[in-house]
Amino acid sequence: MLRRLGFRRILPIANIILFIALVTIGAIQVGHSFGPRVRQTAYQEEGELPEGHPQAMFVMPLAWTLAIAINVPATMLGALFAEIFHLGSNLGALLCSMPFVLLLWYAVGHWLDHQLNILPRCKPGNAIRIACWIGILLSAVLLAVGLMAFKSHAALNADVVALALGWLFWSLLLLLMCVLTLQRRTVANASPPVLAP
């Protein structure tokens, strides 16, 4: 069944279901935390703020942090599109990330299918080799940026650690995918040839 479906189908479906579940859980958590903030905003609009009620700060739900960390490249593109289309909220950026989550995990699954010979395994052409070398350089830059940001961050909390680990994981995965693709050689069909009588 795995060979018939392939990772290029299983990974996108599994990860978009997980992503939607995490985004929904986070949205519910944020919805519950909006009660006091809505009342506080109403007081501010009327020109008065009760004493002893400092300005509330938004705290990213753990579910959203996990969704971002697991899908760092996709959520970065989603945040960019949310900024372009002025959907200036965390939930808007996560919703914009959904198509990229599917594409990201399709690409990973497609690569795995070639590596495991579920799809025909062949030596990469010139265009793929150039893309792999660019990917290796990009992964090295991303890895260096991630390490420097992690070391220079003053306060390490669960959110920072999760996002940093997600960033480093995807940088290393890109490097691994590019190196193994460059080493890929054509594999002959495993089934023996049929001899004529």
Secondary structure, DSSP 8 states (H G I E B T S, - for coil): -HHHH-HHHHHHHHHHHHHHHHHHHHHHHHHHHHHHHHHHHHHHHTT---TT---------HHHHHHHHHTHHHHHHHHHHHHHTT--SHHHHHHHHHHHHHHHHHHHHHHHHHHTTSS------HHHHHHHHHHHHHHHHHHHHHHHHHHH-SS--HHHHHHHHHHHHHHHHHHHHHHHHHT------SS------
